[in-house]
Amino acid sequence: MYFNIERKEAPYYLTKDIGLSPIPHMHTHVEMVFITKGKTMCAADDKKALAEAGDVFISFPNQIHYYDDLEPAKHYIIIFSPDICPEFEKIFSQGVPECPVLKGFSRQKKIKNILEGVFREKPTGPFRDVAVRARLLLLLCELMPDMVIQKRTGCDGDTLKRIISYCYENYKTSVSLESAAARLGVSKYYISHLFQEKLGMGFKEYINFMRVQAACDLLHVRGKTITEIAYDVGFENPRTFNRCFLAVKHMTPRQYRALPAEERFGE
C-alpha cells in the first residue's frame, strides 16, 4: 500500500501483485506498471488514461499518481531511482509523459523477455544490481522512443505536493482544511479547488481516505481491536471510522479483516 509522498531509499523495487493503489502518491523514483490482466484507470498529475492487459503505465519522478481499478489488475511494478539510469536523467528531470500509458507494449515479445529477466534475477549475488540496471536500460530504450515527452510546467503541482506532504505528516492528528491553510500559508479555498480539480475529491475526503488505507494495514495485524485501530489512524470515534471505511472499501472493517489476503484488492 502507498501513502502520498513516499520516502524511498533503495535504488529499485520489484513487485508482482493484484490491485493497485487508489490513493494519490508521489516519490522521487520512476514507476512502471506492466498490466497483465484486468483494467485500471491510471492518473499522473492531471493526465488520465485507461490501462488494460498488455499496457504499460509510466510515472516520472515527483508526479502525483494513482490508480482506479475497474477490474482488479494483475501487474508487475518496477520502481527505480533515476540515478541508476543517468542516460535518461535529463528526460526524467525536465519532462513528463504527454500520456502516461503505452498501449500494447507489455505484449511485445522483446519487452516480455526483458521484464521476465528482471524478475528472474536472484535476490542476492555480486552482480544482481548490475544485471537489473542493464535490463532497466533495455526496457527504457524500448519504451521511450514511443513516449511523447512534454516540458514540466505549472506551479499548481508544486503547491499540491506541499499540501499532500503536509497531509502525510499529519493525517493521524485532528488536521483540518483550516489548519493546513494556516500552516502552509495558502487559502483554504485554493486548497479545496486544487483537490477537486487535480484529485477529484475534497480535502477531508482525502484525509479520511488516507486513514482508511492505513487502517487496512493494521487490520492485518492480530491483537489490535477495530476500535483501537480507528483511533490509531486518526478517527475521532469508531462510528465515523466505520462509516468512512464502508464508503471507501464498500464493506465494514470487520468484513475486510475476514477477507483472504488475495481478495484485499487496491492496497
C-alpha positions as CSV (number, residue, x, y, z in Angstrom):
1,M,0.0,0.0,0.0
2,Y,1.2,3.5,-0.8
3,F,1.0,6.8,1.1
4,N,1.3,10.0,-1.0
5,I,4.9,11.2,-0.6
6,E,6.9,8.1,-0.2
7,R,10.4,8.1,1.2
8,K,12.3,5.6,-1.0
9,E,15.8,4.7,-0.1
10,A,16.6,1.6,-2.2
11,P,17.6,2.2,-5.8
12,Y,14.9,-0.1,-7.1
13,Y,11.8,-2.2,-6.1
14,L,10.3,-5.1,-7.9
15,T,6.9,-6.5,-7.1
16,K,4.1,-8.7,-8.6
17,D,0.6,-8.4,-7.2
18,I,-3.1,-7.8,-7.8
19,G,-4.8,-4.5,-7.2
20,L,-3.2,-1.0,-7.5
21,S,-3.1,1.9,-5.0
22,P,-6.1,4.2,-5.3
23,I,-4.6,6.9,-3.1
24,P,-2.7,9.7,-4.8
25,H,1.0,9.4,-4.0
26,M,4.4,10.5,-5.3
27,H,8.1,9.8,-4.9
28,T,11.4,10.7,-6.5
29,H,11.6,7.4,-8.4
30,V,10.2,6.3,-11.7
31,E,7.3,3.9,-11.5
32,M,6.5,1.5,-14.3
33,V,3.4,-0.8,-14.2
34,F,3.0,-3.6,-16.6
35,I,-0.6,-4.8,-16.7
36,T,-1.1,-8.5,-17.4
37,K,-4.8,-8.8,-16.5
38,G,-7.7,-6.5,-15.6
39,K,-8.3,-2.8,-16.2
40,T,-7.3,0.3,-14.2
41,M,-7.7,4.0,-14.8
42,C,-4.2,5.5,-14.3
43,A,-3.5,9.1,-13.4
44,A,-0.3,11.0,-13.4
45,D,-0.7,14.7,-12.4
46,D,-3.7,15.9,-14.5
47,K,-3.3,13.1,-17.1
48,K,-5.6,10.1,-17.0
49,A,-5.7,7.1,-19.3
50,L,-7.1,3.5,-19.2
51,A,-4.6,0.7,-18.9
52,E,-5.6,-2.8,-19.8
53,A,-3.9,-6.2,-20.2
54,G,-0.8,-5.6,-22.3
55,D,-0.4,-1.9,-21.5
56,V,2.4,-0.1,-19.6
57,F,1.9,2.9,-17.3
58,I,4.9,5.2,-16.5
59,S,5.1,7.9,-13.9
60,F,8.1,10.2,-13.8
61,P,9.8,11.4,-10.6
62,N,7.6,13.7,-8.5
63,Q,4.4,13.1,-10.4
64,I,1.3,12.6,-8.3
65,H,-0.1,9.3,-9.5
66,Y,-2.8,6.8,-8.5
67,Y,-5.0,4.0,-9.9
68,D,-8.7,3.3,-10.0
69,D,-9.1,-0.4,-10.7
70,L,-12.2,-1.1,-12.9
71,E,-11.2,-4.8,-12.7
72,P,-8.6,-5.9,-10.1
73,A,-5.4,-5.5,-12.1
74,K,-2.7,-8.2,-12.1
75,H,0.6,-6.5,-12.7
76,Y,4.4,-6.2,-12.4
77,I,5.7,-3.0,-10.9
78,I,9.3,-1.7,-11.3
79,I,10.1,1.4,-9.2
80,F,13.6,2.8,-9.6
81,S,15.7,5.8,-8.9
82,P,16.6,7.8,-12.0
83,D,20.2,7.9,-10.6
84,I,20.7,4.3,-11.7
85,C,19.9,5.3,-15.3
86,P,21.8,8.6,-15.8
87,E,21.5,8.2,-19.6
88,F,17.8,9.3,-19.1
89,E,18.3,11.8,-16.3
90,K,17.6,14.8,-18.5
91,I,14.3,13.4,-19.7
92,F,13.1,12.5,-16.2
93,S,14.1,15.8,-14.7
94,Q,12.8,18.2,-17.4
95,G,9.8,16.5,-18.8
96,V,6.7,14.3,-18.2
97,P,4.8,11.9,-20.5
98,E,2.0,13.6,-22.5
99,C,0.1,10.3,-21.9
100,P,1.2,8.0,-19.1
101,V,0.0,4.8,-20.8
102,L,1.7,3.0,-23.7
103,K,-0.9,0.7,-25.3
104,G,0.0,-2.9,-26.0
105,F,3.7,-2.7,-25.2
106,S,3.9,-5.4,-22.5
107,R,2.6,-7.9,-25.0
108,Q,5.7,-7.4,-27.2
109,K,7.9,-10.4,-27.1
110,K,11.1,-8.4,-26.6
111,I,9.7,-6.4,-23.7
112,K,8.2,-9.5,-22.1
113,N,11.6,-11.2,-22.2
114,I,13.4,-8.3,-20.7
115,L,10.7,-7.9,-17.9
116,E,10.8,-11.6,-17.1
117,G,14.6,-11.4,-16.9
118,V,14.3,-8.6,-14.4
119,F,12.1,-10.7,-12.1
120,R,14.2,-13.8,-12.6
121,E,17.3,-12.2,-11.0
122,K,18.3,-13.9,-7.8
123,P,17.7,-11.8,-4.7
124,T,21.4,-11.9,-3.8
125,G,24.6,-12.0,-5.7
126,P,27.5,-9.7,-6.5
127,F,26.2,-8.7,-9.9
128,R,22.4,-8.6,-9.3
129,D,22.2,-4.8,-9.3
130,V,24.3,-4.5,-12.4
131,A,22.0,-7.1,-14.2
132,V,18.8,-5.2,-13.1
133,R,20.3,-1.9,-14.2
134,A,21.2,-3.4,-17.6
135,R,17.7,-4.7,-18.1
136,L,16.1,-1.4,-17.0
137,L,18.1,0.4,-19.6
138,L,16.9,-2.1,-22.2
139,L,13.3,-1.5,-21.2
140,L,13.7,2.2,-21.3
141,C,15.4,2.0,-24.8
142,E,12.3,0.1,-26.0
143,L,9.7,2.3,-24.4
144,M,11.0,5.8,-24.5
145,P,11.1,6.3,-28.3
146,D,7.3,5.8,-28.4
147,M,6.5,8.1,-25.5
148,V,5.8,11.8,-26.2
149,I,7.5,13.9,-23.6
150,Q,6.4,17.4,-22.8
151,K,8.1,20.1,-20.6
152,R,7.2,20.2,-16.9
153,T,5.0,23.3,-16.3
154,G,2.8,24.9,-13.7
155,C,3.1,25.9,-10.1
156,D,-0.2,24.4,-9.0
157,G,1.6,21.0,-8.9
158,D,4.2,22.3,-6.6
159,T,1.6,23.7,-4.2
160,L,-0.4,20.5,-4.3
161,K,2.7,18.4,-3.5
162,R,3.4,20.7,-0.5
163,I,-0.2,20.1,0.7
164,I,0.0,16.4,0.2
165,S,3.3,16.2,2.1
166,Y,1.6,18.1,5.0
167,C,-1.3,15.6,4.9
168,Y,1.1,12.7,5.0
169,E,2.8,14.1,8.1
170,N,-0.4,15.0,9.9
171,Y,-3.3,12.7,8.9
172,K,-3.3,10.9,12.2
173,T,-3.9,14.1,14.0
174,S,-7.0,16.4,14.0
175,V,-5.8,18.0,10.8
176,S,-8.4,20.2,9.0
177,L,-8.6,22.3,5.9
178,E,-8.2,25.4,8.1
179,S,-5.1,24.2,9.9
180,A,-3.5,23.1,6.6
181,A,-4.2,26.5,5.1
182,A,-2.8,28.4,8.1
183,R,0.3,26.2,8.3
184,L,1.1,26.4,4.6
185,G,0.1,30.0,4.0
186,V,-2.4,29.0,1.3
187,S,-6.0,30.0,1.0
188,K,-8.4,27.2,2.1
189,Y,-10.5,27.9,-0.9
190,Y,-7.5,27.4,-3.2
191,I,-6.7,24.1,-1.5
192,S,-10.3,23.0,-2.0
193,H,-10.0,24.0,-5.6
194,L,-6.8,22.1,-6.2
195,F,-8.1,18.9,-4.5
196,Q,-11.3,18.9,-6.6
197,E,-9.6,19.8,-9.8
198,K,-6.5,17.6,-9.5
199,L,-7.6,14.7,-7.3
200,G,-11.4,14.7,-7.8
201,M,-12.1,14.7,-4.0
202,G,-12.3,17.2,-1.1
203,F,-9.6,17.7,1.5
204,K,-11.5,16.0,4.3
205,E,-12.3,13.1,2.0
206,Y,-8.6,12.7,1.1
207,I,-7.6,12.7,4.8
208,N,-10.2,10.0,5.5
209,F,-9.1,8.0,2.5
210,M,-5.6,8.0,3.9
211,R,-6.8,6.9,7.3
212,V,-8.8,4.1,5.8
213,Q,-5.8,2.9,3.8
214,A,-3.6,3.0,6.9
215,A,-6.3,1.0,8.8
216,C,-6.2,-1.7,6.1
217,D,-2.6,-2.5,7.1
218,L,-3.4,-2.5,10.8
219,L,-6.4,-4.8,10.2
220,H,-4.0,-7.5,9.1
221,V,-2.3,-7.4,12.5
222,R,-3.5,-9.7,15.2
223,G,-4.1,-8.2,18.7
224,K,-5.5,-4.8,17.8
225,T,-9.2,-4.2,18.1
226,I,-11.1,-2.3,15.4
227,T,-11.8,0.5,18.0
228,E,-8.0,0.8,18.7
229,I,-7.3,0.9,15.0
230,A,-9.8,3.7,14.5
231,Y,-8.1,5.9,17.0
232,D,-4.6,4.9,15.8
233,V,-5.2,6.2,12.3
234,G,-6.8,9.5,13.4
235,F,-10.5,9.0,13.5
236,E,-12.4,10.7,16.4
237,N,-14.6,7.7,17.1
238,P,-15.4,4.2,15.8
239,R,-18.7,5.3,14.3
240,T,-17.0,7.7,11.9
241,F,-14.3,5.2,11.1
242,N,-16.9,2.5,10.2
243,R,-18.9,5.0,8.0
244,C,-15.7,6.2,6.2
245,F,-14.4,2.6,5.8
246,L,-17.7,1.5,4.3
247,A,-17.7,4.4,1.8
248,V,-14.1,3.7,0.6
249,K,-14.0,-0.1,0.7
250,H,-17.7,-0.9,0.3
251,M,-17.5,-3.2,3.3
252,T,-17.1,-2.9,7.1
253,P,-13.7,-3.1,8.8
254,R,-14.8,-6.4,10.3
255,Q,-15.7,-7.8,6.9
256,Y,-12.4,-6.6,5.4
257,R,-10.4,-8.2,8.3
258,A,-12.1,-11.6,7.4
259,L,-11.2,-11.5,3.7
260,P,-8.5,-13.9,2.4
261,A,-5.3,-11.9,1.6
262,E,-5.7,-12.4,-2.2
263,E,-9.1,-10.6,-2.1
264,R,-7.8,-7.5,-0.5
265,F,-7.6,-5.5,-3.7
266,G,-6.4,-2.0,-4.1
267,E,-3.8,-1.9,-1.4
